[in-house]
């Protein structure tokens, strides 16, 4: 379960939910999904606040890990992971103020399907 799994998922647009990486996406600061697998939508809810909805089937919160990466300076946080198909993200600039930044995510299954 390394970066090659994510790269392979993007390259082949896999929709299998039994693989370790079950969803991934690249998001612009404006909230546009620029590339993704098993992502229903990304909505910019406010400056630096984004809501992500994954396609079904969902993964129980206790059975997944969400990895977040900024594509530029700043900070990124998982704000909430409320449901089997939803989570929210907050981005801040280096000074701690909310900021619209480009970011990526990957959702990994941590328990067998």
C-alpha angles and dihedrals in degrees: 000000000000141000090293089067091057093044091049091049092053093044095051100030089228116195097187112125095197093073120092094248105053102167137013139167149173116225130193122221088254089061097254116146102229096180132359151154122214093356118136096186149336119209127190100224094182141326105327093352120115133176118206125199118192124205118257141297093067128207120232112249091244092055101053144066122205118207118199127194131181118218091208139021122306137066133289130198137185099237100185138351096194106157145020091264104025142072137158130223133201124202126196134182121242090274093056098254119133109265138178103240135167111253145165135215140192127193116210128194109231097184130047115271 
